[in-house]
């Protein structure tokens, strides 16, 4: 078991030294530490990340579904290696618990 800070440091050490990825990693850390987001495990292999202050619609259109290799956010397809802030947040969470 690691702290969020230890998990962040580990992931930062293994990522490419790319300014955009590191900026998204910082934002992912904020997601994990509760900075305006809620993160829930869906029990089927994905996390649901939603803004804590935004009411969800019935179809959950305000939430992103994140797995080890994908995310439904609009940044995922264009982020280098698919490393959007949501996937990086999940990487931190999994490093904390594993």
N, C-alpha and C positions, 0 to 999 in steps of 0.2 A: 504494500500500500504506500502510495506517495502522496505528498501534498500537491495542490494545484500548481504551486510555484515550482516544485521539483519536476512535475510532469511537463510544465511549460519549458523549463530549462533543457530537459532532455530532448523534447521535440525540436526546439530551436537548434540544438546541436546537430541533429541529423537532417535537417531541411537544407535545400540549396540556399546559398547566401544571396538571396534575391530580396531587394527592398520591399517589393509589393507583397511577397509571401510573408515576410516578417511582420509587415503592418497588419495583414489579415490574421496572423497568429496572435498578435496583441489583442485584436478585436475578439478573436475566439476565446482568449483568456478572460476577457470581460464578460462574455456570454456565460462561461462556466462559473464565474464568481458572482453571478446574479445581477450584473449590471443591465437591468431593464429587460431581461429575457427569462423565459421559463424553458427548462429542458426536461423532457419526459421520455422514458423508455416505452416503446409501444408493445413490447413483449413478443414481437415477431421479427426482430433483427434490425430495427430502425429506431432512431430518436426523432422526437417531434420538438422542434424549436420554434417558439412563438414569442412575440413581444408581450411582455407582462402587462403592459398598459392598454393593449388593443383587444377588444372583444372579438372573438372568432365568429365567423359566419357558420351556418350549418354545415357547409362543405369544407370547413377548415381552410379556407383560402388565404387566411392570414398566417398560416403555419408552414414551415418547411420540414420535409421528411428527409432525414439524413441517415445514410448507411455508411459502411466502411468504404464504399466506392462510388457513391452518388449523393446528390442533393438536388432538391427540386427548386432551389433558389435561382434567380436569373443570372447570377455571377458564375455559377458552377461551370457552364460550358466554356467560358472564356478565361477562367482562372488557370494559371499554369499548373498542369498536372491535376486539374480539378480541385485544387486546394482552396476552396472558398472558406470564409471564416466559420461557417457552420461545420464543415468537415474537420477543420482544425480544432474546433471546440470539442467535437466528438473524439478526436485523437487524444486530447488532453484528458477527457473523462475516462476513456478506456485505459489510459496509462495510470490514472489515479487508482482505478479499481483492479488493475491487473498487475 
